Amino acid sequence: MPIALLAIAAQSTLCPQAVSNYKAPKTPDGKPDLQGIWTNVTITPLERPRDLADKAYFTEQEARAYEKQFLQQNNADRREGGAQADLGRAYNDFWYDRGTKVVASRRTSLITDPPDGKIPPLTPEAQKRQADRAAAARGHQFDGPENRALSERCLVWPTAGPPMLPSFYNNNYQIVQAPGYVMVLVEMVHDVRIIPTDGRPHLPSNVREWFGDSRGHWEGDTLVVETTNFTDKSPFHGSDENMKLIEKFTRTGPDTILYEFTVNDPTVFTKPWTGQVPMNRMQGPIIEYACHEGNYAMSGMLAGARADEERSRADEKKQ
């Protein structure tokens, strides 16, 4: 971060979270109306940057400086790479749709608890499991499509939810309500969550789903959603099948929803952690997500790996 911005950041001025007294309109069955098309796009990071230390909020001046710096980096001319091929990046980041603004509260991270804005440390057991998984996968990344990331296989995207977090693009959601249900259509990978709110119990513990099993209820004007029954195939920052997630959706204005989430998994994290992500109304429609149509990279990678294996076998025979 530039020295000038660091100097600004050193002046710690807290910006308290605004309390909304907004009364949400009601659906025909008398529930708070969350319906519409919403986006959670923001350049505020999930975790607080290290150079901001314990600074929970930007001042207005600091926020504008942070946004200006982001725009400059996003649109910077591509630097010459010399003899190194730049295969992992485009000309610059102009094609990302991460927005241009920090959240309205000017928080320096989406994580609100712990107070340092960081994901809590992993337990020793979780650290060992991660190391064991990494060791088991080493050298087998190209054995078959099942060894590739779920996002490469167009199955799920790690930030599409739950919990629902902003990512590079497709940060858009459509909420539809019916008596006893809330539906959330996620533009990223075009996934749909159907959340019963009629008091039914969770699915049996042996039934595991990509997005877990969600059950909702109303606490005043807030929709509270509890999700369990996650699968160990789609870990979220190290947490997987034992994660219990609480989400809260609260209308804070005619065009805003405050989305809050709490991750609780004592088998992975040393303590629960909580975040807030504002959602703003946007003009639709939700666009159908296109993943890897016409992309032959997967077959190319796997075919290349098989060719390497064949070459290795041929070399062994010569010895």
N, C-alpha and C positions, 0 to 999 in steps of 0.2 A: 504494500500500500504506500502511496506517495507520502513524503514527510509532511506535506501540508495537511493531508487528510488525517495523519496520525496526530498532528498537533490539535486539530479540531476535535478528534475523538477523545483526547485527553481531558476535555472539559465535560465532565459527566453531569448531564442534566436529564433527570428522569421525566418521561412523558407517561403519566398514569393512563391506564386503559379506560377509555370512556365507557360509562355505564348507560345502556340504552333503555329508555322507558317506552319504546315503540310497542304498540299493540298490533299483532299480526292479524290480517284478515282471516276469516274462517272458511273452511270447505263446507259443502252442503251438510256433511255429517258432524259439523261443529269442531273440527280439529284445526289447529293453526295451519295456514296455507303456505307450504314450502315450495309449491309448484313453480316451474319455470326452467329456463336454461341459464346456467350459472358458470362462472369461471373462477378458478383459484390462482390464476397466473400472478406471479410476483417474483421479484429478484431477491427477496429476503431469503436467506439460506435456512435450511432446516436447523443446522447447528451454528452457534455463534462463532464467527471467525476468531482465530487465536489472538490476532492483534487487537481485538476489541475487549479482551479479558473479561472483566466483570461488568462491562457497560451494557445494561439491559435495553436502553433506548437511545436512538439518535436524537440530537436536536434537529430542528427544521433545517438549519444550515448544513449539518453533517449529512442528513438524508439526501439533500440535493447534490452534495459533492459525491456521495456514494453512487447515486444514479448517473451522474455525469461520467464518472470513471467507468461504470459498467458500459455505457453507450460507446465510449471511446474504444474499449476493449472489444466490444461486440462487432464494431464496424471497422476495426483497424485493417489497413492494407496487409495482405499476406507477406510475411517476411521471406526472404530468400533462404532456402534450406541448404544451399551448397550442393554437395554430392548426395545428401540424404534425401530419399524419396519421402514425400509427405503423403502417406496413404491413409492416414487416420482422420484427416480433417479436410474441410472444404476451404475455399478461398479465405473466408472468415466465418464468423458465427451469425451472419445476417439472417440466415434461414431458420434459426431457432426462434421459437415463439414463447420466450420466457417472460415477456413483458418488459417494462422499463421503469417500474416504480417499486419502492419498498411498500410494505403493508401500511395501512393508514395510521396505525398506532405508533409507527416508526420503531417497532421492536427490532433488535439486531439479529434475532433468530426466531424461527417458528416455534421452537421448543420454549415453553414457559416454565417448566419445572423438570429437572433441578434448576435452581436459580442461575447456574453458570451457563445455561443454554446448550448443554452438551448431553448426548446420549450417555447414560450411566455406564460404568465399566462392566465388562462381562464377568460372570463368576468364574473361578478357576476351572470348574467342570466344563463350562461353555467354551472357554478358551481351548481346552484340550480337545473337545469335540470338533471345533473349527480346524485345529491343526491336523487332526486325524482325517477329516474330510479332504482337506487340501492335499495331504500326502497320498490318499487313496486315488485322487483324481489326477495327480501329476503323471504325465506321460500317456494319459488316456483321453485327452480332450477331444480327439478326433476319431475315436473308436466307432462312433455311430451318432446319429442325430440326438439320441437320448442323452449324450454327454454334453451337448451344447446348452447354453443358457435358455431358460424358458422364454425370454423375450426374443431370442433369435428364432425360436420355433413358433413364434406368434401365438403362444398360449396365454401368458399373462405378462403384465408389465409391473415391475416392483412398486411403482408409486401410484398405480391406478386405484389401489385400495382393495380392502380397507387396511390401514387408514389411507385416505385420499390426499395425496400430496402433489404439489406442482412439480413439473418435470420440464424437459426440453420443449415439448409441444403437446398438442391435444389435451390441454388442461381444462376441458369443458365437460359439463355434466347436465343432464336433464332429469328433473325430479317430477314424478307423477304420483298422485295419491288416489286411492280408492278406499272405500270402507274396509278396514282391517289390513291394509297394505300400504307400503311406500315403495316405489320403484325408483332406482337410480340407474340411469343409463350413462356409462362412462365412455367418452369419445375414444380414449386411448385403448386400442385393441378391441373397441366396440363391445365391451362387456356390460352385462346387466346384473344388478343386485335386486332381488325381490325380497323385501323385509316384511314379514308378518308383524302386525301390531295388535293381534287379537288375543294375546295371552297364551298361545300355545307353547309347550315346552320345546327345548332344543332337541335336535336329532340325537339318537343314541351316540355314545362316545366313539363307537367303532366306525361311524360314517364321517369321512373326512372330505372336505371340498376345497377347491382352489382359493375361494374367498371366504372360507369358513361358513359357519351357520349363524345367521343374524336373526335377532329377535328385538323388536322395538316396543317402546311404551312412551306415553306422554307424561312429562312432569311439568305441569303448567303449560307454558307456550313452547317448551323445549322437547324435541324428539330425542329420546335416549335410546341408543342401539347397543346391545351387547352381542359380541361375536365370539364364538368359540369354534371348536372342531376344525381348526386349520390343519393343513397337511404338511408333513415334513419336506415335501418337494418344493415348497415355495417359501423359503425363509425370508423374514423381514428383519434386516439388520442383525441376523444371528438367531432371531426367535422364530419358532415354527409351530409345531403341533400343540405345544403347551401354552401358546399365547392366548390371553384373554384381552379383548379390546373393547373399550367403552367409547362410543362416539356421541356427540351432542350437536344437534342442529337447532339454532335459535335465530329467528328473524330479528334483525336489529334495525331494519329500515325497509322502505318500500323496494329497495334494490340491493339489499345486503343480507347475507346470512353469516353468522359466526359459527364456524365448524371447529369443534374441539375434540381431541382424542386423547385417551390415556392407554398406554401399552403396559401390560402387567404380565411378566413371565419370570417368576423367581428362579426358574431353572436356567435362565440365561442372563438376566440383568440383576445387578445388585440392589436395584430399587425400581419402582415404576417410574415412568416418565410421561409427560403431558405436553401437548402442543396446541396451538391455535392457528387456524388458516381462514382468513376472511374469504367469502365467496361473493362475487358481484354479479348482478344480473347482466346478461349479454343478449345480443340479438342472434337468433338462430338462423338456420337450423343446425343441429348436430350433424357433422359430416361423417359418412361411413368411413371407417378407418381402413386404409390399405397398408398391409404389412410388407410381405415379400413377393408380391405378384411380379413375375418376370425376373426375379432375382435368382441367379444360378450359383451364387457364392457357396451355399451349403453343399450342393453336389460337387462343386469344384474343390472345396476343402476336403471332403471325404474321399473323393477320387484321388486327390494328391497324396493323402495319407496312405491309401492303399498302394499307390505307385511307390512311395518311399519304402513301405514294408516289402514289396516285391523286390526292390533294388537291394535292400538289406539281405534278404534271403539269397539272392543271386551272389552277393559278395561273400556270404558265409560259405557257399558251395565252392567258391574259387580258392578258399583258404585250405 
